[in-house]
């Protein structure tokens, strides 16, 4: 008999069985076995709702039957009812705590509910049982490996997947997962075996070829990798490729078909390089810098190459002239694609409003729990509504944080562009009659320069979110100050500066600080040590900065360094780097991320904040100063290396700005050895925090508003773009 015929006969029999059980249920309603049989029959027929109703009736009659509870849990899980499934399986395990099926169901329910730590513990508990069948052990190991990867615990994940492969050596999905783990571990040669066979399976082909291209690119076998990538670009759009290469596409939006992302061999090499830098793995640092020109050459051809993003280049010790050159290359290609679309759109720019108010549009995907919103939360409320109308254009849906709530409520309007194409977004902004459109992103993640390239507003300006030049004519000005953008740096910007009188960086003078009474002991810090701190993210800690910190620790016996850790791999690499420089790695302490008020409170436990060199602390510097923690910086040549100097001048502590590495190290050591001097700095900071311009948000907003009015006057009188200075009040 053919399979289809057998299936049809089986289904006919099940329908008869269902009818029989329903009839028996009416005559014997207290017989749990009938309801159980009806439930299982309905489930096989694909009638999940009726199945659960029947099993509910059975459980009323036999509430402590573990096998019945597990049947119910199994169907709930398959029907995406995860909480009821977990509740049922917990009841079953209370009766039979070592039941293999129950433990695996519990682990699956926790996994599907997103309770990853609990799910991992549950799979571990199940794997300890000797009674697991081979298929059950394979199930547990496979899911354990995936969860460990999600927690970035790659070495334990590799152990789990290797154990699973011993049970199922021909499992192609496990082979691909093993390759992906080796990619995460940057063990490129080991990522290649088995991929040819996996690629023959249609549903795994893309993942296998993506891994192969990535590994070959990282091994500098560029021609082989490029051949694969060219094939993938023909067969797949960039969204599918992004998923295959592990990009976060949760922010995906309907872009227009111009300037799509391009995956290239050298770009993937750099993507891996920057991933390593985020974990403070600097093994290829000098070698990559020495040949960077050749590695980023494709941006002149494609503009938008994964791994060569402009904001990543800011993390490297590159000359500002070079950063301008690369930014211009991207902007020119974007302009090439935008020009014909702009002609089709025929956007009409806003004229002066009848009520005399200027309409300001702020564009960002970071109106959320993000550093930019931490700084600018009060800005939108503080604007003078007699002179300005404020529209927020969000590039991402809200995250329900206090930052999103406050910003979205204090804008006159918040317009969601997250599902609008670039052309649709430009039409909306022009139709809203925006006079000045403010880019709070630049080339950072979620930014959409394409919208600005379409020129939906008569004046477009870069502000706060990106500490560098964008390279395009469609952004005429950048909000700056004379510290971050001195006269000799102006030629390295395509934008003309609008100089604010104090600091370009806005700050929130209503930022709450928790009062939990946390102590050094609570944070795992030694009570008597001098605590240097730096809460910058990993990519800002580059080799020269870290080497300088180790020299400081060497000269201050008993001191410790307190850092913010983004994962165990970052901790491993930093402790290894400390040991290589002759410093006991136990002198490095690591903080985990906390809600902002609690994070601010704990910073008071440190003695001195040490800034990073290539990219300074920006929001993190303001955070430290807000809680009264002095910050020591080294002023560099680029905008991003001068932000902390600007902040310190505005808070009245210019003596904490150094200009050579030797002076930076000497002052860090001197302050650790001269507690009265440090105490005087802290006292002055405590006083200045409330009287200096850095944390006077209202005053800052008045200056920013003057800048907007100056920009609009320049536009109205058709002045060519030029530097502008706002006079302090």
N, C-alpha and C positions, 0 to 999 in steps of 0.2 A: 504493500500500500504506500502511495506517495505521501510525503510529509504533510502536504496541504490537506489531503483527505483525512489523515489521522488527526490533524489539528481541528478540522471541522467536526469530526465525530466526537472528539474530546469536549469541544465547546457545547455541542448538543447535549451530551451527557451531563455536563456541569449545570446547564440550565434546568434540566430535569431534576438534578440533585438539589438545586437551589429551591425549586418549587416544592419538593418533598419536605425539605427542612423547614420552609416557611409554614407548611401545613402542620407539621409535627409541633412547631413552636406554639401554634394556637391551642393544640390539645394538651401539650406537656410544657407549659411555660416555665416550669421550675427545673427543667432538665438542662443543666449547663452544657452538656456534650452536644446537644442539638444546636444551641446558639454558637458554640465554638465551630461546629461543622459548617454552619451557615456562613459564619464570618470568613473561614478559610476558602469556602467555595466562591463567595462574592469577590474575594481578593484575587483568586485565579481568573475570574471573569473580568477583572479590571475595574470593579466597582468598589473603590476604596471607601467611599462614604458609608455605603451600606455595610461593608465589612466591619468597620469600626463600630457602627451602631450595634451590630450583632455581638461583637466581642465585648462591648460595654455591658450588654445584658448578661453575658456569661460571667463577667467579673463581678457583677452584683451578687451572683449566686456563689461564686468561688473566688473571693477577693484575694486569697492567699495562695492561689495556684501559680507557682513560679513559671511553669511552661506557658500557661495562658497569658501571663503578664508579658513574657518575652515575645509571644506571637503578636500581642497588641503593640508592643514597642517596635517590632520589626515593621509592621504596616504603617505606624505613625512616622517612622523615619523615612520610609519610601514615599510618604505623602507630604513630606516637608513639614511635619508637625513635631518639631524637635523637642520642645519643652515637655509635651505629654509623653513622648517616647522616653525621655530621660527620667521622668517621674515614675513611669511603669517599670523601667529596668532597675531603678534604685530599690523599688519595693521587692522585686524579684531577688536582687542580690542580698537584701536584708535577710532573706530566707535561705538562699544558697550562695554564700559569699564567694565561693571559688568556682562558680559555673563559668565555663569558658565562653559559651555563647553570650551570656549576660555581660561579662567583662568587656568583650569586644563590642557589643551593642552600646554599652555605656561610653566607651572610648569614641565610637563613631558619633554618638549623640553630642558629646562635648565638642568634638571637632567641628561638627556642622553648626553648632551654636557659637563657634568662634572662641571658645574657651581653650586656647591652645595649650597652656601649661597643664590644665587638668586633663586634657586629652592625651598629652604625652605621658603623664604619670599613669593614666589608665592603660595605655598600650604597654608601658613598661611592666605594670602589674600583671597583665595578661600574659606577656612573654615569659614571666617567671614561672608560669604554670607548666608542669610536665605533661598535662593532659591535652595540650593544644595539638590539633591535627596539623599536618604539613600545610594545608590550604589556609587554615586559620593563622598559623605563624607567618605565612607569606603575606596575608592581609595586614596583620599588625605591623610587620616590619616595613612594608611598602608605605603605609600611612605615617608611620613614625618617621621615616626618612623625609617625606614631604614636609611634615611639620617642623622638623629640625632645620630644614632648608629655610623655611619661612622665618624661623628665629635666628637665622644666620649662624647656626651651629653646624658648620659644614663638615668638620672632621667627624663628629658623632653621626651625622647623616650618612657619610660615606661608609662608616662601619655598618650601619643598618642596611643600606642598599646592597653592600657586598654579601651580607648574610642572606638577604632576600634572593640575590642572584645565585647563591649556592643551592637554594631550593628550586629556582626556576631559571636555569642558565640561559634559556633562549627567549626570555621575556624582553621584548624590544623596548617597552616603555621603561622598564628598570634600567636597561642599557643606556637609554637616552637620559634618564635622570642621573645616572652615574656620571655621564659625560658632562652634564650641566653642573654638577657639584665640582668636578675638576675645573670647569671654567671659573666658577666662583672662587676656587682656591688658587687660581692662576697657575695650575699645573697643566700646561697646555699640551704637552706630548701625550699625557695620560688621558686627555679628553678625546683623542682621535679614534682609538680602537673601537670597532663595532659600529661606527656611524655609517659605513657604506651599506651594511646589511639593513640597519634601521631605516635608511633613506628609501629602501625599496617598498616600504609600507606607506601607502598614500597619505594616511592621516598623520604620520610621523615625519614625512619627508621634509617639510619646512623646518621643523625643529632640528632635525639631524643636520641639514645643510647649513642652517644658521650657526650651530655649534661648530661645525667643521670650518666654516669661513672665519669665525671668531678665533678659533685656535690657530689656524694657519696665519691669520693676520698678526696675532700676538707673537708668533714665532718668526715674524718678518718674512714669511713666504707669500709676499704680497701678490704676485701674479696669479698664483693658484687661488688665493682667497678672492681676488677681484673677478676671476672667471665665474666662481660660484655666485658672487653677489650680483653680477650682471644678469645672470640667469634668473635669480630671485626677483630682481626688479622688473623683469619682463612678465613674470608670472603672478606677482602679488603687489597690492598697493602698500603704501608705507605704514598704514595702521597695522596690517597683518604682520609686516616685517617687524614693527615695533614690539608687538607682543612676543614674537619669536626671539627677539634679542633682549627681552626682559625689561623693556621700558614701561614706566608707569603711564598708562593711557587713560587713567581715571578722569583726567581733565580733557579728554578728547572732545573736540568741537568740530562742527562742519566747516572746515577751511575751504577756501576756493582752490581751484586747481592751479595756483601759481606758487612757485618756490617750495615744492614739496621737499621733504627730508630725503637725503641721499645717504645710503650706507656704502662706505668705501673701505678698502682694506686698511689704508693708513688711518682713516678715521676710527675704525674699530681698535686699531693698535692704541690710539690716543684715548679712546673710551676706557680701555682696560687700564691705561696709565693713570687716568684721573680717578678711576675707581680705587686704584691702589693708594693714591695720595689721600683720598678721603679716609682711608684706614691707617694713614701714616706709614705706609710701606714705601720707602724711598729707594729701593734697590736700583731702579732704572732712571733715577731722577736726572743725574748729570748727563748720562748718555743721551737721553731723550731731548733735554734742553739743547744739547750741542747740535742736533740735527732737526730742530723743530721746523725750520723753513721748509725742508723737503717733505715733512709729514703733513703740513697744513696746506700744501699747495693747491689742493682740490677746492678750497673755498673760492678761488678765483674762477673756477669752472662752474661749480654747482651752487655756491653761496651758503646753502644750509646742509652741512655735512655733519652727521652724528659723530660726536667725539671732538669736534673742533669748535664747539659753540663759543661765542665770544666771551660769555661770562666765565667760562673755564680758563680762558687765556689770562684773565685778570688774576688768577691764582698763581701765576708764574712770574718770576722776576724778569719781566720784559720791559723794554724801553717804551715810553709813551708814544714815540713816533711809530713804532711797530704796531702798537695797538690801534692807532688811528688808521694805519694802512689796511689792516685786516677788517676793521669796522667799515671802512669805505668800500672794500671789495664786496662785502655782504649787502650793503645798502645799494650799491650800484646795480647788483643783480636783481634785488628786490624792486628797485625803481623800473628796471627793464620790464618786469612782469606787470607792475602796477599801472604803468602809463596807459596801455590800451584799455584796461578795465576802468580807469579813472575817466577816460574819454566817454565810455559807454554810460557811466553813472551820471555824468553832467550834474554834479552836486552844486548846490547854490549855497554860498557862505552866508553866515548870519550878518545882518546889519545891526546898528546900534538899537538897543531895546527901547521901547516907548517910555518905559519908566526909568530909563537911565542906568539900569543895573547891568552888570556884566554877568553873563552866564558861563560858569566854569564847569567843565566836565573832567572828572578824575577817572582814569581808566586803570583798573588793576584786577588781578585775580587774587590779591592778598588782603582783601577786606575780611580778614579772618584771624585766627590765632597764629600770627606770623610777625616777624620782627618789624616789618614796615608798619603794620597796624598798631604794634606796641608803641611806636613813636608817634603815629599820626592820629590816634583815636580821637583826640579832642579837637583836632583841626576843623573837622566838618561842622561841629557845633559852634566853634568860636568865630566862624566867618560872620561878618556884618551883613545881615540880610537886607539892610536898606540899600546896600551897594552891590550885593552879589547874590545870585541864585546858584545853588550848588547841586550838581547832578553827579551821582556815582554810577559808573558803568562797570559792572562786575563781570569778569571773564570766567568766574567759577560760581557755582551755587554757594549759598551761605553755609557756614559750618555750625551755626547755632551757638558760637562762643560769645562771650561778652563783647568782644571786639566787633564781630559781625553785627550783633544787636545794636550796639551804640552807633556804629558808623551808618548802618542802613537806616536807622531811625532819625539821625540828625542831618542826613542829606535831605534836600527838598524832594528829591526823587532818587530811587535806586533802580537802575535799569539792568536787567539780566541779559547779557550778551553771550552767555555760555553756550547757547545752542544756535547762535546766529553766525552765518558765514561772515567773512571779512567785508564783503560788499554790502551785506545786509546791515552789519554793524555801522559801516560808514554812512549808509543812507539814514539810519536812525539818528546818529549823532548830528548830521547835517540838518535833518528835519527838526530836531530839537532846538536848533538855532544856537548851538554852542559857539561862544566867541573865542574862548581859550581852552584848548584840550591839553590836559596834563597827563603825561605818561609816567606812571609810578612803577613801571617794570623794566623798561629797556630790553636788554637781551637776556634777562633772567627767566627762570622757568615760568611758564604760563604766559609770558609776554607775547603780544601780537603786533609786531612792528608793521605787519601788512596793513592794519587798519590805518595807521598814521601815514603810511606811504600813499594811501588813497586820498589823503588831505581832506578829511571831512570838516575841518574847522579852519578859520582864517589864521589863527595863531596856535602853534603847537610847541610845547615845551617839555623838557625832560626834568624830572624832579624826584629826588630822594631814593628811588628804588634801585638805581644803577649807577655805580661810581665810576663812570667812564664815558667816553664819547660813543655815539651811535653811528656816526659816519655818514648820515643822510641829510640831504637838503630839506627834507620834509619836517625835520625838527629844527627850529631856528635858534632856540636858546636853551640853556641849561641853568637851573638855579644853583648857585655856588656861593662861596665866600673867598676872600683873598688868601686864606691859608690853603684850602684844598685845591684851588685853581689859581696859582699866582700868575703874574703876567707872562713869565717865561714858559708857562705850560699852555697858554692859550692857543698857540699854533698847533698843538697836538689834539685839538678838539675841532670838530666840524661845526659845533654849536657856538654861538656867542654867549658869554657868561652874563647872567644877571646877578650882581653881587649883593647879597644881603649884608647888613652891617656887622653881624656877630658871627653866628654859625649857620651854615646852610641846613644843618640837620635839626628838624623840629623835634621836640620832646614833650612828653605828656606830664604836666606838673600835678596830675591827680592820680598817678599810678599807685595802686594800693600795694602795701608791703605787709605780709602776714606777720602775726605776732603769736607764734606757737611756743616761743621760748626754746627753740632748738639750740643745742649745744654742740661743741666740737665732738664730744663723745657720741652724740646722736648721729653725727655725720661721719664717724669713723676716723676723725682727725686727732692727732696727739695734742694734748692740752697745752703743753709748754713750748711747742715748736713755733718758729717763725713760719707762717704759711704764705707762700707765694701762690697766686691763683691766676688762672686764665680759662675763661669759659667760652672761648671761641670753638667753632666746629673744627673737625679734624683736618679739612682741606687747607685751613689757614696756618696750620702748624707745619711749616716746611723745614728742611734740614738746617738752614742757618739760624733760624729762630730757636729751634730746639737745642742746637749746639751752644748757643749763647746762654740759654737757661741752665744747661748742665754746668757751664763755667760759673754761673752765679751760685748754684748749689754747692759746687766744689769749694767756693770761697766763704760759704756761710754754713759751717758745720751745724748739724741739728735741724736745719731748715727742711721744709718739704714743699712739693709742688702739687697743687690741687687743680685737676683738669676735669673737663666735661667729657664723659665717655659715650661714644655712639657704637657700642658693641664690644665684644670680647677681643675681636681681632685688632682693633685700635689699641686696646690696652696691651695686648701681647707685643705689638710692634714698638710701641713707645717704651715699654719696659726693657725690651731687647736693645733698643737704641741707647737707653740710659746706661745699661750694663756695658755696652761697647765703648762708651765714653768714660768709663771708670766710676760711674755713680750707682750706688745701691738702688736697684729698681724698686725696692720697698719704700723709697722716699717719694715715690709718685703715688698720689691718691686720686681716686676717680669718683666723680659724682654722676648720678643718673639724672635724667630729666625729671623736673617737677613742674607743677602748675606755676605760672609766673610769680604770684605773690610769695609763695614758699621759696622759690628760687632766689628772689630778691632778698628775702630775710636771711637765708643761710650765707649769703656773700659777706655779711657783716662779721662772720667768723674768721675771714682772711685778713692778712696784714697789708698786702700790696698786690695789686693786679699787674701782671706782666703782659704787655701787648705783643701781638705778632707783627712781623715786619712787612711782608709782601702785600697782604691785605690786613689792614688794621681791624681792631674791634670797632664796630659802628654802634649798633643798638646795644651790644654787650658792654661797651665802654660807658655809654650813658647809664645803663643799669647799675654798674658798679658805683659810679659817681652819685647816683640818686640815693643809694643806701649808705653813702659815706665811705666808700672804699677807694683810696687813692689809686690812680692808674699811671703807670710809667710807659711811655711810648718812644719809639724811634721814628722820626719823621723821614719819609722817603721822598722820591721824586714824583711818583704817580698820584693821581687823585685818591685811589683806594688806599695808598700808603700814607696819606696825610690827614685822614678823617679824625683820628684820635687827637692829633695835634690841634686841629680846629676846635674840638670839643673841650680840650684842656684850656686853651686860651679863653674860651667863652665862660668857663667856670672860674677863671682867675687863678689857675695853677700852671702858668707857662714854664715854671722851673722843672716840671715833670716831663717836658718835651726834650728829648736828646736828638743829636744829629749824627752821631757815630756809634757804632756798636760798642766800642770801648767805653764811651761815656755812659751808654745805657747800662752796661754791666757794672761799671763802677758805682753808679748811683743806686742800682738795685742792691748792691752789697752794702753800701754806706748806710742806706735807710734801715737795713736789717740790723746793723750794728749800732745805730744811733736812734734808740727808741724815743727819746724826747723830741728829736727833729721830726720823726714820723708822726708822733702825737700832735705836734703843732700843725702839720699838714692836714691831719684828719680834722682837727678842730676848725681850721680855716675852711676846709671843704664843707663841714657841717654848717658853718655860717653862710658861705657863698651859695650853697645849694638853694637857699631861699631868697637871695638878693641879686645874684648874677643873672645874666641874660639867658644862660643855657636852659634853665627850667622855668622861664617866663613864657608860657604858651601864648597868652593873649598878646603880649608884645611881639612875639614872633609872627603871629598871624597878621597883625597890622602891617608889619614889614612885607610879608609875602603879598598881601593885598596891594600895597603900593607897587610892588613889582609887576603884578598883573595889570594894574592901571597904566603903568609906564609902557608895558608891552602893547597894550591896546592903542595908546596914543601913537606909538611908533607905527603901528599898522595903519591907523587912520591917516597919518601924514605921509604914508608911503616911504618911510625912512628905510634904507637898507639895514639889514641886521648888523648890530654893533654892540659892544659891551655896554652894559647899563649898571649904574650904582644906585642902590636905595640908601637914602640918608637915614641914619638912626634917629630914633625919637627918644 
